[in-house]
Amino acid sequence: MSSIEIEDIGFLSPESVYPEIKPHIHHTPILKGRYFNEILDAEVLFKCENFQKTGSFKIRGAMHAVGKKLSSGNIRAVATHSSGNFGQALAFAAGQYGIRCHIVVPKNAPMAKVQAMQGYGAEIEFCEPGTQNRERALQNYLQQHPDSVFIHPYNQKEVIEGHMTLVSELKIDGINPDIILVPVGGGGLISGISLASSHYFPGCTVIGAEPENANDAFLSVKKGEIVHLTEVNTIADGLRTSLGDITFSVIREKVREIITITEEEILLAQKEIMGRLKIVAEPSSATVWAAAKKIKNQLAGKTIVLVISGGNVDF
């Protein structure tokens, strides 16, 4: 991996970010089970962000980003585009600071997530599916509402900094992972984790997990430039987004590889996680267990952290 580090690219350290957002988030638990250890012949630890506020890791980045924007000036509203989890997190963060939140949502987003965004006080605007449609609708809104500040769901420095704090909690809990497996959508989570992991655990390897039906990150790394897919059809709705320039640059330098997973493998992994750990894990989260089984020969005898990124399931 490259020697690029947090300070080299202008990011705050996770030690400086964590105390700021700690009062607003949960320190999420680590779960484990003999079933998973036996399959991989490894120590398997699940970092359960499905127990996080708003049901996913996204609150870490949203809370930090809104706080930073407010500290740099008087803003009255924030806006973003989201299929659900970041929208929920940003609406919650905006509510904590007493400002408005507008979210552009693709029409195929899970209704449970749409209702949750509305429950946190967000104004919802629907658009056709696809990253370009989301961005176009949001840009139109921002032009009409100049008092709103755009918070990117993943390709923004402050958002990525917030996600670093997941690794801060591993450090606090005394965990020293050899490998961390992370779902890959827009890349905000895996960017934050890979940067913070090299900061706290220099010998740790970060591996991404991505649906075969939404494998833009895998293709982007392989090609050396961002690839945008014209058609994405996966049950892992949280992983349908494309990489941004910031997340692509971090992933290319810091992530060892990206494992792609079929829809059948995602559903089986979700069933095993929910059945064995007795927790609710959304399909996007299940990709990490599916990926771990695919590369189990690389994992034997190691300490493996699998990030359960969220639990917002539309049953």
N, C-alpha and C positions, 0 to 999 in steps of 0.2 A: 504493500500500500504506500501511497504517497506520504511525504512528510508534512503536508499541509495541516496546519493546526488552527484552533479557534482564533488565536490572536492574529494570525497571518491574514485572515479575511475579515477582520473588523467585528467579530462577534464578542459579546460579553461572555465571561466565564459562567459556567453553571452555578458556581458558589455565590456569585453576585445576584443571579436571577432567582434562585430558590427561596431565599428569605423574603423576597418581595411578594411572591405569589403563594407561599406556603399557607397563609391564613385563608386563602380563597379556594384551596383544593384539598382533596383527600390524599393522604399518604396511602397508596393502594397496596393491598396485601399480595403476598407470594403464596401460591398454592402448589402442591405437588402430590403425586400419587405413584404407588409402586407399579401400576400398570404401564405408565409411560416410561418409567426407568427401565423396566424389563425389556420393552420393545427396542429401546435405543441402546441399552447397556450403558447408560449414562445417568448423571444426576440432572433431572429435568425440572425446571422451575418455571412456573407460569406467573408472569407479572400481570395482574388482573386489573387493567384499566376499564373493564366493564363495571367495576365498582366505583369508578370516578364520578364526580359531579357531572351531570348531564349525560352520563352513560358512556363516555369515551374519553380518550386522552386529549381530545381537542381543547378542553377547557384550559389546559396548561398554556398553549400558544395564544389562545384568544384573550385570556385574562392579562397576560404579559403585554400583548400588543396594544390592547385598549389602554392599559395603565400608562404605557410609554407615550402614546399619542396624547393622552390627557395631560401628562406632565410637560409636554412640549408646547401646549397651546390649549385654548378654550374651544373644544369641539362640542357640537350639540347632537351629532348622530354618527353612526357607523353603518356601513353597507358591505355586503359580500355576495358571492354566489356559492351555493352548496347543495349537495344532495341530501343533507340532513345533519350529520354529526357536527360539522363546524358551525352550521347555522344555529343549532341548539346552543353550542358553547358561546358563540358571539352574542346571541340574544341574552343569555344568562349574564355574561360579563357586562353588557350594556345596561342591563337592569340593575346590577350591583352599583354601577356608577351613575344611574339616573339619566341615561341618554337613550335616544331612539335607535332602533335597529331595523334595517331593510334587507331582505334576503331574496335573491333571484334563485328560484328552485326549478330544476327540470321536471317536466310533467310526469316522468316515470319514477320519481323519487318515492320511496316507501311512505304510505300514508301515515303510519305511526310516527315517522320522523317529522313529517309536515305538521302533524297535530302537536307534537312536542315543541317545535319551533314557535308555533302560535301560542302555545301555553306559556312559553317564556317571554311573550310579549312582542315577538317579531312581526313586522309587516311582510307579507309574502307576495311575491310576484312570480308567476309561472312562466316558463319558457320552453322551447323545444329542447330535447336532449342534445348533448354535445357541448364540449368545452367552448367552442367558438360562439355558439348561441348564448351560452351563459354570459360570456364576457361582453358580447354585443348588447344584450339587454341591460346588464349592469352599467355599462358605459353610458347608455341613454339615460338611465336613472340619475347617474352622478352629474351629467350635464344639466339636468333639470333641477337638481337639488345640490347646489354648491356647498351647502353647510354640512353635507355628509362626507365622511372620510372613509376611503376604501381600505378594508383590512383583508388582505389576500388569505384564502384558506390554507395555503401551504407555502407559497413562493415569496416569503417575506422574512427578513432577518429576525424581527422581533418574535414572530410566530415560531420559527425554528428554535430560537433561544429558549422559549417557554418549554418546548418539548425536550430540551436537554435535561430538564429537572427530573424526568423519569429515571435517568441514570444516577442522578444525585441520590435518589431513594435507594437504589441498589447498593450504593456505597455506604449509606447510613445503616442499612440492614446487614452489613458485613458480608455481602455477596461479592465474590470475585469471579465473574463469568469468563469462560474460555470463548464461548460463542453466544451471540445474541441473534435471534431470528425475528425479523420485523416485517409486517405487511407493507407493500409498496403501492400507493395510489399516486398522489401528486408528489410524494417524496418528502414532505415536511417532517414526518415522524422519524423516518430512517435517517434523514440528514442530521436532525438534532441528536439522535441516539449515537450515530457513528462519530460525530464530533466530540460528544461528551465521553464516549467510551474510550477514545484514544487519549483523552485528557485524564480520566480516572484510571483506566485499565489499559495501558499501552500494548499489552499482549493479546487483547481481546479482538476477535474477528466478528464483523457484522455481516449478516447474510439477509438478503431480501426474499420475500415470497410474494408471487404475483400470479393472478389467473392467466391461463393460456389465452383466454378470450379477451384479455385486456393487457397484453404483454408489451405495452409501449416502452416501459422502462428497460426491460430486457433487450428490446430491439434498439433502443437509443444508445445503451452502453455498447452494444455490439457494433453499431454503425459509427459511433463517435459523434453523433449529433442527435438533437431531440427529434423523435419520430411521433407524429400525430396520427392516431388511428381514425379512420372514417367510420368504422362500425365497431361498437363495443357492446357485447351482450353477455353479461355475467351476473350470477346471483350475488356476487360480492359488490354490492352497489357502492360501497365506500372506496372502491379501488378503480373506479371507471375514469378517473381524471388523468390528464397528461402531466408530465413533468414540467417544471418551470426552469428558467435558466440558472437560478441559484441552486435549486435542489439537484438538478442534473450535474452541475459542476462538483457538488459535494459527493454525490453518489459515485460518480466516475472516479473520484480520487480515494474515497474512504471505504466503499462497500466491496467486499471480495467478489461476490457473485449474486445473481438473482435467479432463484429457482421458480420455474413456472408450473402451475397446478391446473389440472382439469376440473371441470365443474363437478364431476362425480367424486373426485378426491376431496374437494372442498366440503361437499355435503357429508361424506363419510367422516372426515376429520371433525366437523361440527358436531355430528352425532356422538363421536367418542368423547369429545371434550365435555359436552353437556351431560352425557350419561355417566361418565366416570368422575368428573369433578363436581357435578351437580350445580353448575353455573350456567347462565345464559351468555352465549358467545355468538356474535353475529358472524355471518359467513366470511366477511373480510378478515376477521380474527383467526378463523379456522385455517387459513392458508399456511400459517406458521407450523402447525402440527403436521399438516400434509407435506410440507416441504421437509420437515425434519425426518419423516419416515423415508422420503426419497433419498436422502443423503446420510442415512443412519451409519453407514460405514465410516464416514468422516467424524462422527460424533462420539463413538465409543470411548468410554472412560473419561469424558469431559463434563464440565459443568455448563449446562445449556439453559439460557433464559429465552423463553418464548413469550412474546408480547401479545397478550390478548387486548387488542386495541379498543374494542368496544362491545357493548351488549345490547344495542338498540335494534331489536328484531321485530319485524312485522310478521306475526305468526299467521 
